[in-house]
């Protein structure tokens, strides 16, 4: 017998030792320059002091360890089985050819020392360029995102683990010259949320470039370490004044997930918890200083444009009758501060009327600034017969490439104005007259309307007026009646209490016949609690056994009925776990609830 105990004891030791073994996963052959994953898996989360063996010089550790935890639960015949494991992942790159051995990893697992097997890797050949040393599916995953590290709760998140870089494509510009400002996030930890936005700045006209809301991370190497990074936001800044302007440091608020080893996995699984906690982290993006030079002395006809532009002008028609409108279209295309341009100045011949321009914005915001076209449609109306020439339109802007003002001119536009419509015998050509001359009046016939043909004050008008007033009065009466009915909420609830309770008991009866005990007891409890709440105009969450007793007592309900109600509520809570005949328990509970509701209603 003693020998049997010894054998069982030894088997237990062997089983524990096997359960605590650290398994290693990695390739046995790689190419020089190829990156690969090295993983250590322990089949429990009770791991302390994990350390990898001395990695040979032939391998460069690019990242790690990143930690991930897996847990699973299974329930068989009322018995719950829980399994868990933790994986430590490293990213390595081979740097020389040969055969090398990565020594065993060590850790304290469940209070006992444990080791992994050594891993022998042969390095030969050279990885193809442009593939980052990984092949197949690993290359695609590596290009998309590196595994992020999940630290234990309480681990400090340093500026090397998570930071934001701010870059400006230009730091020495002229006024109105666009600057592209980019905020880029770099992380090695499990960053799940980040908030931060550019405030309104004095001295800058700022526009944000729309980026996808669904952020996609990629990998970048910074100081020999691999980071998951993403372009978080981009802004196009137009400085409105000269001097040294500062874009202040911005504080972003992020949330990083860390592992919480103190959470009971069984409790977390059934109570909706988890083995992780969220840690709030503030990340400060550094300030950026921009040197802004003033524009040279501005010409009198300066358009306000800074960038590189081209212009075009055209008429929608070159022959028109006097008095008819003509649309002159002036188009500015290029890139720069397009939205800050001034409306073009026209020098029109005399006797032309000009209206405000209709502006069409066909620009888009991009990393190069604002590009596209601004279209100005200006309506002009010639009043007299003749041939006219619209002088060229000047457009003066500051060219960034040459740091000087440039003047663009359109071609002159010719328009022929013919005799206008009307009953005049002739049209005088006033194109050669001075503005001080008095023009002739237009002559012609006018139409007269009969005052008796108007709709106002007619019989049809009074009939329609009466119908509208009658309908309005009827709607006001109906709305008031509906409002009074809805205002009596307590009365409506009390009237519906019986119907609602009966409906719930009917559903409970169906559940009882289907053998669904849990759902049956829940529905009976809803019927009891809901009936009392509706009868006394209370919220269900406000009800307790004490205030139910007070309410029923104030309504002269017999004490026996009150006690039966409280007992029925208790039965519903405990009956589902009661041994014996489930159908019999459900039938007794149903009969008792039906009897109690009937007595209370009387």
C-alpha positions in Angstrom: 0.0 0.0 0.0 2.8 2.4 0.9 4.5 1.6 -2.4 1.3 2.5 -4.2 1.2 5.9 -2.5 4.8 6.5 -3.5 4.0 5.7 -7.1 1.0 8.0 -7.1 3.1 10.7 -5.6 5.8 10.4 -8.2 3.1 10.4 -11.0 1.7 13.6 -9.5 5.2 15.2 -9.5 5.8 14.2 -13.1 2.3 15.5 -14.1 3.0 18.9 -12.4 6.4 19.1 -14.0 4.9 18.3 -17.4 2.2 20.8 -16.9 4.7 23.5 -16.0 6.9 22.9 -19.0 7.7 25.9 -21.2 7.3 25.1 -24.9 9.2 26.9 -27.6 8.0 27.7 -31.1 10.3 29.0 -33.9 11.7 28.1 -37.3 14.6 25.7 -37.7 15.9 27.4 -40.9 15.9 31.1 -41.9 17.7 33.3 -44.4 20.3 35.9 -43.6 18.4 39.2 -43.1 15.1 37.4 -42.5 12.9 38.4 -39.5 11.0 35.7 -37.6 8.9 35.1 -34.5 10.2 33.2 -31.4 7.4 32.2 -29.0 7.5 30.7 -25.6 4.1 29.2 -24.3 3.3 28.3 -20.7 0.1 26.5 -20.0 -0.8 28.7 -16.9 -0.9 32.4 -16.2 0.9 32.0 -12.9 4.3 32.9 -14.4 7.0 35.0 -12.7 10.6 36.0 -13.6 10.4 34.9 -17.2 13.8 35.3 -18.9 15.0 34.2 -22.3 18.4 32.6 -22.7 21.4 34.5 -24.1 20.6 35.1 -27.8 23.6 34.5 -30.0 25.1 37.5 -31.8 23.9 36.1 -35.1 20.4 37.2 -34.2 19.2 40.7 -33.5 16.2 41.1 -31.1 14.0 43.6 -32.8 11.1 43.5 -30.4 9.9 41.7 -27.3 8.7 40.2 -25.3 5.1 41.0 -26.1 2.8 39.1 -23.8 -0.6 37.6 -24.7 -2.9 35.5 -22.5 -5.5 32.9 -23.4 -8.2 31.4 -21.2 -11.0 28.9 -21.8 -13.8 27.4 -19.8 -15.9 24.3 -20.3 -18.8 23.0 -18.2 -19.5 19.2 -18.4 -22.1 17.6 -16.1 -22.0 20.6 -13.8 -18.2 20.6 -13.5 -16.3 23.6 -14.7 -12.9 23.2 -16.2 -10.6 26.2 -16.7 -7.4 26.2 -18.8 -5.1 29.2 -19.4 -1.8 29.9 -21.0 0.5 32.9 -21.5 2.7 33.4 -24.6 5.9 35.5 -24.8 6.7 36.6 -28.3 10.0 38.0 -29.7 10.8 39.3 -33.2 14.4 38.4 -34.2 16.4 39.0 -37.4 19.2 36.8 -38.6 22.4 38.7 -39.3 25.0 36.0 -40.3 25.1 32.5 -41.8 25.7 29.4 -39.7 24.1 27.0 -37.2 23.2 28.6 -33.9 21.4 27.5 -30.7 19.1 29.7 -28.6 19.5 28.5 -25.0 16.6 27.5 -22.8 14.2 30.1 -21.3 13.6 30.0 -17.6 10.7 31.1 -15.4 9.0 30.5 -12.1 5.8 28.7 -13.0 3.2 28.1 -10.2 5.9 28.5 -7.6 8.3 26.0 -9.2 11.2 26.5 -11.7 10.6 25.6 -15.3 12.7 25.6 -18.4 12.1 25.3 -22.1 14.1 23.3 -24.7 16.9 24.9 -26.6 16.2 25.9 -30.2 18.7 25.2 -33.0 18.4 27.4 -36.0 20.4 27.2 -39.3 21.0 30.5 -41.2 21.8 30.2 -44.9 21.3 32.2 -48.0 20.0 35.8 -48.2 16.5 37.1 -47.8 15.1 38.9 -50.9 15.3 42.7 -50.6 12.0 44.5 -50.0 10.5 41.6 -48.1 11.8 42.6 -44.6 13.2 39.1 -44.2 9.8 37.3 -43.7 8.0 35.0 -46.1 4.4 34.2 -47.0 1.8 35.1 -44.5 4.3 36.4 -41.9 5.4 39.1 -44.3 1.9 40.4 -44.7 1.2 40.4 -41.0 4.5 42.1 -40.2 3.9 44.9 -42.7 0.5 45.5 -41.2 1.2 45.5 -37.5 3.7 44.2 -34.9 2.3 42.3 -31.9 1.7 44.9 -29.2 3.0 44.2 -25.7 0.4 43.7 -22.9 2.1 44.6 -19.6 1.0 43.6 -16.1 -1.2 46.1 -14.2 0.9 48.8 -12.5 3.7 48.7 -15.1 4.9 52.2 -16.0 4.2 53.3 -19.5 7.3 55.3 -20.5 7.8 57.8 -23.4 9.8 55.0 -25.2 6.7 52.8 -25.2 4.2 55.4 -26.5 4.9 58.8 -28.0 3.7 61.2 -30.7 5.9 62.9 -33.3 5.0 66.2 -34.9 6.4 67.1 -38.3 6.0 70.2 -40.5 7.0 70.0 -44.2 8.3 73.6 -44.0 9.4 75.7 -41.0 10.4 78.9 -42.8 7.6 80.3 -45.0 6.0 83.5 -46.1 2.6 84.8 -45.0 -0.3 82.7 -46.4 2.1 80.0 -47.6 0.6 76.6 -46.7 2.3 74.3 -44.1 1.5 70.6 -43.8 1.5 69.5 -40.1 1.4 65.8 -39.3 0.8 64.0 -36.0 2.1 60.4 -35.9 1.6 57.9 -33.1 4.2 55.3 -32.2 3.4 52.5 -29.8 4.7 49.2 -28.4 1.9 48.8 -25.9 -1.8 47.9 -26.4 -3.2 51.3 -27.3 -7.0 51.0 -27.7 -8.2 54.7 -27.7 -6.8 58.1 -28.3 -8.3 61.6 -28.3 -6.8 64.9 -29.2 -7.6 67.8 -31.5 -6.0 71.0 -32.7 -7.4 74.0 -30.8 -8.2 77.3 -32.5 -4.9 79.1 -33.0 -4.2 82.8 -33.3 -2.1 83.7 -36.3 -3.1 80.6 -38.4 -6.0 79.7 -40.7 -6.2 76.0 -40.1 -8.0 73.2 -42.0 -7.9 69.5 -41.1 -7.3 67.0 -43.8 -9.9 64.2 -43.6 -8.3 60.9 -42.8 -10.1 57.5 -42.4 -11.7 57.0 -39.0 -10.6 53.4 -39.0 -6.9 53.7 -38.3 -4.5 51.2 -39.9 -1.2 50.6 -38.2 2.1 49.8 -39.9 5.6 49.2 -38.6 8.5 51.6 -38.5 11.9 51.3 -36.9 12.9 54.1 -34.5 16.4 53.9 -32.9 16.7 50.2 -33.7 13.2 49.3 -32.3 10.1 48.4 -34.2 6.9 50.4 -33.4 3.4 50.2 -34.6 2.6 53.6 -36.0 -0.2 55.5 -37.6 -0.8 58.9 -39.0 -3.3 60.2 -36.5 -4.1 63.7 -38.0 -2.9 66.2 -40.5 -3.6 69.9 -40.8 -2.9 72.5 -43.5 -1.9 75.8 -41.8 -1.9 79.2 -43.4 0.0 81.8 -41.3 -1.8 85.1 -41.2 1.0 87.2 -39.7 4.8 87.4 -39.8 7.3 86.6 -37.1 8.1 83.5 -35.1 4.8 81.7 -34.6 4.3 78.7 -32.3 2.0 75.7 -32.7 1.7 74.7 -29.0 2.2 71.3 -27.6 -1.0 69.2 -27.7 -2.0 66.8 -25.0 -3.6 63.6 -26.2 -5.6 61.3 -23.9 -5.1 57.6 -24.5 -6.2 54.3 -23.0 -3.7 51.4 -22.7 -4.8 47.9 -21.8 -2.8 46.0 -19.1 -3.1 42.5 -17.7 -4.7 42.2 -14.3 -3.5 38.9 -12.7 -5.5 39.5 -9.5 -8.9 38.9 -11.2 -10.5 35.5 -10.5 -10.9 34.0 -14.0 -14.1 32.1 -13.0 -15.7 35.3 -11.6 -14.6 37.3 -14.6 -16.2 34.8 -17.0 -19.6 34.6 -15.3 -19.9 38.3 -14.2 -18.9 39.9 -17.5 -15.5 41.0 -16.2 -12.1 40.4 -17.8 -8.5 39.8 -16.9 -7.5 43.2 -18.2 -7.7 46.8 -17.0 -7.7 50.1 -18.9 -5.1 52.6 -17.9 -5.4 56.3 -18.8 -2.3 57.8 -20.3 -1.7 61.4 -21.4 0.7 61.8 -24.3 2.1 65.2 -25.1 2.9 66.0 -28.7 5.8 68.6 -28.7 5.3 72.2 -29.9 6.5 73.4 -33.4 7.9 76.8 -34.1 7.4 78.3 -37.6 9.4 81.4 -38.9 7.0 83.5 -41.1 8.5 86.2 -43.3 6.2 89.1 -44.3 5.2 89.5 -47.9 7.0 92.3 -49.8 5.1 95.6 -50.3 1.8 94.6 -51.7 0.6 96.1 -55.1 -2.6 98.0 -55.0 -4.4 95.3 -57.1 -3.1 92.3 -55.0 -5.6 89.5 -55.1 -4.4 88.0 -51.8 -3.3 84.8 -53.5 -0.1 83.1 -52.4 0.9 80.0 -54.3 1.0 79.2 -58.0 -2.1 80.0 -60.2 -3.4 80.3 -63.7 -6.5 82.3 -64.8 -9.1 82.2 -67.6 -12.0 84.4 -68.6 -14.9 83.8 -71.0 -18.4 85.0 -71.9 -21.3 82.6 -72.3 -22.3 84.4 -75.5 -20.7 87.1 -77.6 -23.8 88.5 -79.3 -26.7 89.7 -77.2 -29.7 92.0 -77.3 -29.7 95.2 -75.2 -31.2 94.5 -71.8 -30.4 90.8 -71.9 -27.9 89.4 -69.3 -24.5 88.0 -70.1 -22.5 85.7 -67.8 -18.8 86.5 -67.5 -16.9 83.5 -66.0 -13.5 84.1 -64.4 -11.6 80.9 -63.2 -8.6 80.8 -61.0 -6.8 77.4 -60.9 -3.8 76.1 -59.1 -2.7 75.5 -55.5 -2.3 77.8 -52.6 -4.7 79.8 -50.3 -7.5 79.4 -52.8 -10.3 80.2 -50.3 -8.8 83.5 -49.3 -8.8 85.1 -52.8 -10.5 88.4 -53.5 -13.2 88.7 -56.1 -11.8 89.9 -59.4 -12.1 93.6 -60.3 -13.8 94.3 -63.8 -13.4 97.4 -65.8 -16.6 97.4 -67.8 -17.7 99.8 -70.6 -20.2 102.5 -69.7 -23.9 101.6 -69.7 -23.1 98.1 -68.4 -24.6 97.0 -65.2 -22.7 94.5 -63.0 -24.1 92.2 -60.2 -22.3 90.4 -57.4 -20.4 87.3 -58.4 -21.7 83.8 -57.8 -18.7 81.8 -56.4 -18.3 78.1 -57.0 -15.7 76.3 -54.9 -14.2 73.4 -56.7 -11.1 72.9 -54.5 -10.0 70.1 -52.3 -7.7 69.9 -49.3 -4.6 67.7 -49.8 -1.2 67.3 -48.4 0.0 69.9 -50.8 -2.5 72.5 -49.6 -5.7 73.6 -51.3 -5.7 72.7 -55.0 -8.4 73.0 -57.7 -10.4 76.0 -59.0 -12.4 78.9 -57.8 -15.0 80.0 -60.3 -16.6 83.5 -60.3 -19.7 83.9 -62.5 -20.5 87.6 -62.8 -23.7 88.8 -64.4 -23.4 91.9 -66.6 -26.3 93.6 -68.5 -25.6 95.8 -71.6 -28.2 98.6 -71.9 -27.5 100.0 -75.4 -26.8 98.8 -78.9 -23.2 98.7 -80.1 -19.9 96.7 -80.1 -18.0 96.8 -76.9 -14.6 95.4 -75.6 -14.2 94.3 -72.0 -10.6 95.0 -71.0 -8.3 92.3 -69.8 -8.7 91.3 -66.1 -5.6 91.5 -64.0 -4.7 88.9 -61.3 -1.8 89.7 -59.1 -0.5 87.0 -56.7 2.7 86.1 -54.8 4.6 83.2 -56.3 6.2 81.0 -53.7 8.7 79.5 -56.1 10.3 82.8 -57.1 9.4 84.7 -53.9 8.0 87.6 -56.0 4.7 89.0 -57.3 3.4 88.0 -60.6 0.7 89.5 -62.7 -1.6 87.4 -65.0 -3.9 89.0 -67.6 -6.8 87.5 -69.5 -7.5 88.2 -73.2 -9.9 91.1 -73.9 -13.4 90.0 -74.5 -15.6 91.4 -77.4 -19.3 91.6 -77.2 -21.8 92.7 -79.8 -25.1 94.3 -78.5 -28.0 94.3 -80.9 -31.3 96.2 -80.7 -33.3 95.1 -77.7 -36.9 93.8 -77.8 -39.8 96.3 -77.5 -42.2 98.3 -79.6 -39.9 101.3 -80.1 -39.3 102.5 -83.7 -35.6 102.4 -83.2 -32.8 102.1 -80.7 -30.3 104.8 -80.3 -26.6 104.0 -80.0 -25.4 105.5 -76.8 -22.0 104.0 -76.8 -20.4 107.3 -77.8 -22.4 109.5 -75.4 -21.1 110.8 -72.1 -22.6 109.7 -68.8 -24.1 113.1 -68.3 -26.5 112.7 -71.2 -30.2 112.0 -70.4 -31.4 108.7 -72.0 -34.8 108.4 -73.6 -37.6 106.6 -71.9 -38.7 103.2 -73.3 -42.1 103.4 -75.0 -44.6 100.6 -75.3 -48.0 99.3 -74.2 -48.8 98.0 -70.8 -51.4 95.4 -69.8 -54.2 96.3 -67.4 -55.8 93.9 -65.0 -59.5 93.9 -64.0 -59.9 94.3 -60.2 -63.0 92.1 -60.3 -60.9 89.1 -61.4 -58.9 88.9 -58.1 -59.3 86.0 -55.7 -59.2 88.1 -52.5 -62.6 88.9 -51.0 -64.3 86.7 -53.6 -67.0 84.1 -52.5 -64.6 81.3 -53.1 -62.1 83.1 -50.8 -64.6 83.3 -47.9 -65.7 79.6 -48.2 -62.0 78.4 -48.1 -61.4 80.7 -45.2 -64.3 79.2 -43.2 -63.2 75.6 -43.9 -59.6 76.3 -42.7 -60.9 77.9 -39.4 -63.3 75.0 -38.8 -60.5 72.4 -39.3 -58.2 74.3 -37.0 -60.7 74.5 -34.2 -61.4 70.7 -34.6 -57.7 69.9 -34.4 -57.2 72.0 -31.3 -60.1 70.2 -29.5 -58.8 66.7 -30.5 -55.2 67.6 -29.3 -56.5 68.8 -25.9 -58.6 65.7 -25.4 -55.6 63.5 -26.2 -53.4 65.5 -23.9 -55.8 65.2 -21.0 -55.9 61.4 -21.5 -52.2 61.1 -21.7 -51.7 63.3 -18.6 -53.4 60.8 -16.3 -50.5 58.3 -16.5 -51.2 56.8 -13.1 -54.8 56.1 -14.1 -53.8 54.5 -17.3 -51.2 52.3 -15.6 -53.8 51.1 -13.0 -56.3 50.3 -15.8 -53.7 48.3 -17.7 -52.3 46.5 -14.6 -54.8 43.5 -14.9 -54.2 43.1 -18.6 -50.4 43.2 -18.4 -50.4 40.8 -15.4 -52.7 38.4 -17.3 -50.6 38.5 -20.4 -47.4 37.7 -18.4 -49.1 34.8 -16.6 -50.3 33.5 -19.9 -46.7 33.6 -21.2 -45.5 31.9 -17.9 -48.1 29.1 -18.5 -46.6 28.4 -22.0 -43.1 28.4 -20.5 -44.2 25.9 -17.8 -45.6 23.6 -20.5 -42.3 23.8 -22.4 -40.4 22.9 -19.3 -38.3 26.2 -19.3 -38.1 26.6 -15.5 -35.7 29.6 -15.4 -37.7 31.6 -17.9 -41.0 30.6 -16.2 -40.0 31.9 -12.7 -38.6 35.1 -14.2 -42.0 35.8 -16.0 -44.0 35.1 -12.8 -41.8 37.5 -10.8 -42.3 40.1 -13.5 -46.1 39.6 -13.3 -46.1 40.0 -9.5 -43.7 43.0 -9.3 -45.3 44.7 -12.4 -48.8 44.3 -11.1 -48.0 46.0 -7.8 -46.0 48.7 -9.5 -48.8 49.5 -11.9 -51.5 49.5 -9.2 -49.6 52.0 -7.0 -48.0 54.0 -9.8 -44.4 53.2 -8.8 -41.3 52.2 -10.7 -40.4 48.5 -10.4 -36.9 49.3 -9.3 -38.3 51.4 -6.4 -40.3 48.4 -5.0 -39.1 46.5 -2.0 -40.8 44.0 0.2 -41.2 46.7 2.9 -42.9 49.3 0.8 -45.1 46.7 -0.8 -46.3 45.8 2.6 -47.0 49.4 3.5 -48.9 50.1 0.2 -51.1 47.0 0.5 -51.8 47.7 4.2 -52.9 51.2 3.3 -55.4 49.8 0.8 -56.8 47.5 3.5 -55.5 44.3 1.9 -55.6 41.4 4.3 -52.4 40.6 6.0 -52.6 37.0 4.9 -52.7 38.0 1.2 -49.6 40.3 1.8 -47.7 37.5 3.4 -48.7 35.1 0.5 -47.4 37.7 -2.0 -44.0 38.0 -0.2 -43.8 34.2 0.0 -44.6 33.9 -3.7 -41.7 36.2 -4.6 -39.4 34.2 -2.4 -40.6 31.0 -4.0 -39.8 32.3 -7.4 -36.2 33.1 -6.4 -35.5 29.7 -4.8 -37.8 27.3 -6.6 -35.6 26.9 -9.7 -32.9 25.4 -7.4 -35.4 23.3 -5.4 -35.0 19.5 -5.6 -37.9 17.3 -6.5 -40.5 17.5 -9.2 -39.8 20.7 -11.4 -43.2 20.5 -13.0 -45.0 20.3 -9.7 -43.0 23.2 -8.3 -43.9 25.4 -11.3 -47.6 24.4 -11.1 -47.8 25.3 -7.4 -46.0 28.6 -8.0 -48.3 29.5 -10.9 -51.5 28.7 -8.9 -50.3 30.7 -6.0 -49.4 33.8 -8.1 -52.8 33.6 -9.9 -54.7 33.4 -6.6 -52.7 36.3 -5.0 -53.3 38.6 -7.9 -57.0 37.8 -7.9 -57.3 38.6 -4.1 -55.3 41.9 -4.4 -57.5 43.0 -7.3 -60.6 42.4 -5.3 
